[in-house]
């Protein structure tokens, strides 16, 4: 049943097939260990790269950062490296992915990131993140993607920001409407090869 497994499910029965790849972003080298059943196991997902490269690190809202749907940890590890003075948190429904994420944090010498198993926001107690980054699991369906976005407002502090990457053909226009509906604002900060990077801010003092 290997073909039927989806990366947004938690399936520990899948046979292991470990791989490693190296990538460079922000002029820094990273090495990631991956396995069967995780998203983008051959290389850093292009949409994730577009989202990260679209960020203005000098203008990011202050505070802790949440990587929602962390997978094997590339966003958390990279952001932990780029923002060593911040606490970074990463969550994913897959125990396998989170195990890999912890290994990848250690192998890339990143000690300010904490990875936890969580079905979306379920296991998250913090409600005062400054930044949420997400490449939502489109194969889990529109309802789950919109859940990732609509619930974010309850986990951000006032002035906090959410950044979302989606392909136009996989629902970016409707995601933009959803963010506008929830936050009262939305901005498209980057568009590259069909990928849209969307940003909304939680208004208030």
C-alpha positions in Angstrom: 0.0 0.0 0.0 3.0 2.3 -0.3 1.5 4.3 -3.1 -1.6 5.2 -1.1 0.3 6.9 1.7 0.0 10.6 2.0 2.6 12.8 3.7 -0.2 14.6 5.6 -1.1 11.5 7.5 0.7 9.8 10.3 1.7 6.3 9.1 4.5 4.7 11.0 4.2 1.4 9.2 5.7 2.6 6.0 9.0 1.0 5.1 12.0 3.3 5.6 14.0 4.6 2.7 16.4 7.2 4.0 18.0 9.7 1.7 20.1 12.9 2.2 20.4 15.9 0.1 22.3 19.2 0.2 21.0 22.6 -0.7 22.2 26.2 -0.5 19.9 29.1 0.5 20.9 32.5 1.7 24.5 31.6 0.8 24.5 28.9 3.5 24.8 25.1 3.0 22.3 22.8 4.6 22.0 19.0 4.6 18.7 17.3 5.1 17.9 13.6 5.9 14.5 12.4 4.5 12.6 9.2 4.3 9.7 7.6 2.5 6.3 9.2 3.2 7.5 12.7 3.7 6.8 15.8 1.5 9.5 16.8 -1.0 12.1 14.2 0.0 14.5 14.7 -2.9 15.2 18.4 -2.5 14.0 21.6 -0.9 10.5 22.2 -2.2 10.5 25.0 -4.8 7.5 26.8 -3.2 9.1 26.6 0.2 12.3 28.2 -1.3 10.2 31.0 -2.9 8.5 31.7 0.4 11.7 31.9 2.4 13.5 34.0 -0.2 10.5 36.4 -0.2 10.9 37.2 3.5 12.4 40.5 4.6 14.3 39.4 7.7 14.8 43.0 8.8 11.0 43.7 8.7 9.7 40.4 10.2 7.4 40.9 13.1 9.2 40.3 16.4 8.6 37.2 18.5 8.7 33.5 18.3 8.2 31.8 14.9 5.9 28.8 14.1 6.6 26.5 11.1 3.1 24.9 10.6 3.3 21.6 8.7 7.0 21.4 9.3 7.7 18.0 7.5 11.3 17.0 8.0 12.1 20.5 9.2 13.7 22.6 6.4 11.9 25.8 7.2 12.5 25.5 10.9 16.1 24.6 10.5 16.8 27.4 8.0 14.9 30.0 10.0 16.6 28.9 13.1 20.0 29.4 11.4 19.0 32.8 10.0 17.3 34.0 13.3 19.5 32.6 16.0 18.1 34.9 18.7 14.5 33.7 18.2 12.7 30.7 19.4 11.5 28.6 16.5 8.7 26.0 16.7 7.8 23.4 14.1 4.8 21.0 14.1 3.6 18.3 11.8 1.1 15.4 12.1 3.7 12.8 11.1 5.8 11.3 13.8 8.3 10.1 11.2 8.7 13.7 9.8 9.2 15.2 13.2 11.8 12.6 14.1 13.7 13.6 10.9 13.2 17.3 11.7 14.9 16.7 15.1 17.8 14.9 13.5 18.1 17.7 10.9 18.2 20.4 13.5 21.0 18.5 15.3 23.0 17.7 12.1 22.8 21.4 11.0 23.8 22.6 14.5 20.5 24.5 15.1 19.6 24.6 18.8 16.8 27.2 18.9 14.1 25.1 17.2 11.7 22.8 18.9 9.8 20.2 16.8 6.5 18.6 18.1 3.9 16.2 16.7 0.6 18.1 16.2 -2.4 17.8 13.9 -2.4 21.4 12.7 -2.7 23.5 15.8 -4.0 20.8 18.1 -1.0 20.4 20.4 0.1 24.1 20.4 -0.4 25.9 23.6 1.4 29.2 22.7 -0.9 32.0 21.5 1.6 34.7 21.0 3.7 33.9 17.9 5.1 36.8 16.0 5.4 34.9 12.7 3.7 31.8 11.3 5.1 30.3 8.1 3.2 27.5 6.2 3.4 25.6 3.0 0.0 23.9 3.7 -0.8 20.3 2.7 -2.9 20.9 -0.4 -3.5 17.2 -0.9 -5.3 17.1 2.4 -8.0 19.3 0.8 -9.2 22.9 0.7 -10.9 22.6 4.1 -7.6 21.7 5.8 -5.6 24.4 3.9 -8.2 27.0 5.0 -8.1 25.7 8.6 -4.3 26.3 8.6 -5.0 29.9 7.6 -8.2 30.8 9.6 -7.0 29.4 12.9 -3.7 31.3 12.7 -5.3 34.5 13.9 -5.8 32.8 17.3 -2.1 31.9 17.6 -0.6 35.2 16.6 0.0 38.2 18.9 -1.3 41.6 17.7 1.0 42.7 14.9 1.9 39.1 14.2 2.1 37.8 10.6 1.3 34.7 8.6 3.0 33.8 5.4 1.5 31.2 3.1 2.8 29.7 -0.1 0.4 28.1 -2.6 0.3 27.5 -6.3 -2.3 29.4 -8.3 -3.7 26.2 -9.7 -3.9 24.7 -6.2 -6.1 27.4 -4.7 -4.0 30.5 -4.1 -6.8 32.9 -5.3 -9.3 31.4 -2.8 -6.7 31.3 -0.1 -6.2 35.0 -0.7 -9.9 35.6 -0.2 -9.9 33.5 3.0 -7.0 35.5 4.5 -8.7 38.7 3.6 -11.9 37.4 5.3 -10.1 36.3 8.5 -7.5 39.0 8.9 -9.1 42.0 7.1 -5.9 42.3 5.0 -3.8 40.3 2.6 -0.8 41.1 0.5 0.8 39.1 -2.3 4.5 39.7 -1.6 5.9 37.4 -4.3 4.8 35.5 -7.4 7.2 33.1 -9.1 6.5 30.3 -11.6 2.9 29.9 -10.5 3.6 30.1 -6.7 2.0 33.0 -4.8 3.4 34.1 -1.4 0.6 35.6 0.7 1.0 37.6 3.9 -1.6 38.8 6.4 -1.2 40.7 9.7 -3.2 40.4 12.9 -4.3 43.9 13.5 -4.6 45.5 16.9 -2.3 46.8 19.6 
